[in-house]
Amino acid sequence: MSSIITFYSYKGGVGRTMALANIAVLLAQMGLKVLTVDWDLEAPGLDRYFKEYMPLNGNEHLGLIDLLVSASDTDEKVNWRDYIISIDFRGEFSLSMMISGMRYEGFAG
């Protein structure tokens, strides 16, 4: 059975992303399949918590914003799984992550 857990707050800077990252790791360590999605479009940062474990793909990883733009630009189905980054924690456990979107040069975020 699947579950969705959401971390939400009106106020920024209260530790939502840190809580998400820590709970995701704990659930993955327990052997559960975990997908984290960074919906914080104003101040994204989930990828920073897992930076040292992220696969090197140049410096570009596509995410939620890129998925939505791709889906709106075409009449064809867009596979959301193409926007997922697999994070391997040195072979001990893994989790999946969708960042909010690629960080473009000159873009604040």
C-alpha positions as MATLAB code, in Angstrom:
seq = 'MSSIITFYSYKGGVGRTMALANIAVLLAQMGLKVLTVDWDLEAPGLDRYFKEYMPLNGNEHLGLIDLLVSASDTDEKVNWRDYIISIDFRGEFSLSMMISGMRYEGFAG';
ca = [
       0.000    0.000    0.000;
       1.304    3.452   -0.906;
       1.256    6.532    1.272;
       1.774   10.208    0.598;
       3.379   12.312    3.305;
       3.394   16.092    2.859;
       5.443   18.686    4.709;
       3.693   22.040    4.529;
       3.892   25.402    6.224;
       2.886   28.947    5.314;
       6.130   30.237    6.764;
       9.486   29.707    5.078;
      12.662   28.721    6.881;
      11.043   26.392    9.406;
      12.879   23.223    8.353;
      10.356   21.652    5.983;
      12.995   20.480    3.508;
      15.283   19.172    6.237;
      12.373   17.227    7.759;
      11.484   15.799    4.336;
      15.091   14.739    3.655;
      15.530   13.138    7.078;
      12.221   11.244    7.024;
      12.901   10.090    3.449;
      16.265    8.654    4.513;
      14.743    6.918    7.552;
      11.995    5.338    5.447;
      14.501    4.244    2.785;
      16.734    2.719    5.495;
      13.707    0.695    6.593;
      13.569   -0.792    3.090;
      10.617    1.221    1.794;
      10.517    2.649   -1.718;
      10.692    6.432   -1.341;
      10.077    9.196   -3.874;
      10.643   12.753   -2.710;
       9.336   15.683   -4.778;
      10.518   19.248   -4.171;
       7.402   21.380   -4.687;
       9.114   24.464   -3.241;
       9.341   26.503   -6.432;
      10.375   29.737   -4.686;
      13.283   28.383   -2.655;
      14.101   24.857   -3.817;
      16.769   23.002   -1.920;
      16.048   19.288   -1.540;
      18.874   18.405   -3.919;
      21.354   20.204   -1.669;
      20.759   17.675    1.109;
      21.656   14.778   -1.192;
      24.302   16.516   -3.302;
      27.198   14.205   -2.431;
      25.115   11.131   -3.330;
      23.634   12.455   -6.586;
      24.871   10.950   -9.834;
      26.983   13.312  -11.883;
      25.047   14.447  -14.912;
      27.061   17.486  -15.844;
      25.535   20.021  -13.505;
      22.034   19.672  -14.898;
      19.166   17.678  -13.490;
      15.655   18.179  -14.781;
      12.765   18.313  -12.349;
       9.160   19.250  -11.657;
       9.123   22.576  -13.522;
      10.787   20.979  -16.541;
       8.234   18.150  -16.472;
       5.321   20.590  -16.403;
       6.794   22.700  -19.217;
       7.421   19.597  -21.343;
       3.891   18.340  -20.737;
       2.386   21.691  -21.748;
       4.555   21.965  -24.886;
       3.474   18.705  -26.480;
       0.369   16.699  -27.253;
       2.274   13.494  -26.564;
       2.445   11.837  -23.164;
       5.451   12.803  -21.094;
       6.934   10.089  -18.887;
       7.330   11.558  -15.400;
       9.867    8.845  -14.561;
      12.335   10.541  -16.921;
      12.555   13.375  -14.362;
      13.458   11.163  -11.405;
      16.968   11.039   -9.949;
      17.988    7.822   -8.198;
      20.084    8.405   -5.097;
      22.272    5.522   -3.929;
      23.664    5.789   -0.408;
      26.874    3.829   -0.934;
      24.959    0.619   -1.650;
      23.275    0.567    1.773;
      19.899    1.916    0.605;
      18.458    4.177   -2.061;
      15.649    6.611   -2.696;
      14.266    8.536   -5.655;
      13.963   12.287   -5.940;
      12.378   14.821   -8.250;
      13.913   18.240   -7.752;
      11.886   21.381   -8.403;
      13.752   21.998  -11.647;
      17.039   22.692  -13.295;
      18.937   25.656  -11.898;
      19.693   27.934  -14.768;
      22.706   30.263  -14.909;
      21.652   33.643  -13.578;
      18.444   32.310  -12.039;
      17.982   32.972   -8.329;
      17.169   29.721   -6.622;
];
